[in-house]
Amino acid sequence: MKAGLKEREQRFLMQTYRRAEVEFVRGEGALLFDEDGREYLDLLSGISVASLGHCAPPVTGAVQRQAGELLHVSNLFYTEPMVDLAERLSTRSIGGPVFFCNSGAEANECAIKVARKHAHGRGVTDPEIIVFEGDFHGRTYGALSATPGLCGNPALGPMLPGFKSTAFDDPAGLEAAFGPKTAAVLMEPIQGEAGIFPVSGETLATARRLCDESGALLIFDEVQTGVGRTGSLWAYEQTAARPDVLTTAKALGGGVAIGACVNSESLGQVLEAGDHGSTFAAGPVAASAALAVLETVDEPGVLRRIRDLGGQLSKQLLEVDGIRDVRGRGLMLGVGLDESLDARALCAELLERGFVTNSPRPDTLRLLPPFVLSDEQASSAVAAIAAGITRLRGGT
Ligand SMILES: *Cc1c(COP(=O)(O)O)cnc(C)c1O
């Protein structure tokens, strides 16, 4: 790291993150380079953001082109990249109108507003949104209040009322939590931050059925699972349930901040002028970047490659001594370690070896590699994980 960088970070930034001891200065494809010129293989993609790799030519090119034309005019005027992007997002997902924002948390804020307003519209005066233990929806107060594992922090209270949490992946518990006040069920189809836990088809089908019977909305938070990560453009496409509202962010801009909340075609327009807004949302640069991402990812060959490489990685990982299970779909993988192993220590060991990973829980290594990862790079990652495990166990 550059001399003094850590000290200045501590003095001038709020200390809300535990950063690893490395300063990255450049990225290309699946590779990152630190301040000393050392090369790393990125298996995290900036938490599933740089899914096309670092400085992917379509994204960087679109940003450079648009930055020279028009950076920002606000949502008081028309710009074409935003409309192109909305059309593409809508027609390639659930078909209704899109609201743009700048992050995953904001996309969920919009979904919460849609759910509440929709509930009021059918006479539910005190709407309640059902959420699941372990799910993560973001850090703004609405999204935070919808995140059972974080909303209990008394130092940050009071939280937003109107959320009811229920056990993860428990269809009977979900049915019991459902009632006349239920405005929506908000869920991640595969839990990301919790450590990569897919929701069973039975729970998804139960949620869909309960919502259909009552008129409540099924909201899928695809902020982490979306934009190709699981080997289909959206995770829901590989399940039996189609949501009424879908939220996306992270990979959508390929590294540029953008989020979106999409309504289904049958739900149509719920929010009206004055109900919601954002100064920056879907500005020409972010919208152009996202269009470039969708044009690249939304191709059968690319999506097939994500599924194939994910299958290949899982298979190789399961052969490694010390790995108990591999969860997830496509290139969204949670690597469960034997009880004696500490995933955080393995993560640190891997960084030393030049591999960027993350450990969302003490027994799990999370891999969210860029889609451009080669077979050789994937194999080198598995070899490094195996060597790291051997090292942790006291070998060399
Ligand atoms: C990351 C994430 C969010 C929050 O996104 P931000 O852009 O950090 O606000 C919300 N939901 C899920 C599932 C996520 O993985």
The ligand as an SDF file (V2000), in Angstrom:
LIG
                    3D

 15 15  0  0  0  0  0  0  0  0999 V2000
  -25.9660   -5.8500   -2.0600 C   0  0  0  0  0  0  0  0  0  0  0  0
  -27.3890   -6.1470   -1.8630 C   0  0  0  0  0  0  0  0  0  0  0  0
  -28.3180   -5.1370   -1.5680 C   0  0  0  0  0  0  0  0  0  0  0  0
  -27.9090   -3.7140   -1.3110 C   0  0  0  0  0  0  0  0  0  0  0  0
  -27.3460   -3.1220   -2.4220 O   0  0  0  0  0  0  0  0  0  0  0  0
  -26.5700   -1.7150   -2.2560 P   0  0  0  0  0  0  0  0  0  0  0  0
  -26.2270   -1.3420   -3.6580 O   0  0  0  0  0  0  0  0  0  0  0  0
  -25.3850   -1.9670   -1.3880 O   0  0  0  0  0  0  0  0  0  0  0  0
  -27.5160   -0.7660   -1.6170 O   0  0  0  0  0  0  0  0  0  0  0  0
  -29.6490   -5.4830   -1.4740 C   0  0  0  0  0  0  0  0  0  0  0  0
  -30.0460   -6.7590   -1.6610 N   0  0  0  0  0  0  0  0  0  0  0  0
  -29.1860   -7.7500   -1.9460 C   0  0  0  0  0  0  0  0  0  0  0  0
  -29.7070   -9.1300   -2.1650 C   0  0  0  0  0  0  0  0  0  0  0  0
  -27.8260   -7.4860   -2.0430 C   0  0  0  0  0  0  0  0  0  0  0  0
  -26.9760   -8.4880   -2.2890 O   0  0  0  0  0  0  0  0  0  0  0  0
  1  2  1  0
  2  3  1  0
  2 14  2  0
  3  4  1  0
  3 10  2  0
  4  5  1  0
  5  6  1  0
  6  7  2  0
  6  8  1  0
  6  9  1  0
 10 11  1  0
 11 12  2  0
 12 13  1  0
 12 14  1  0
 14 15  1  0
M  END
$$$$
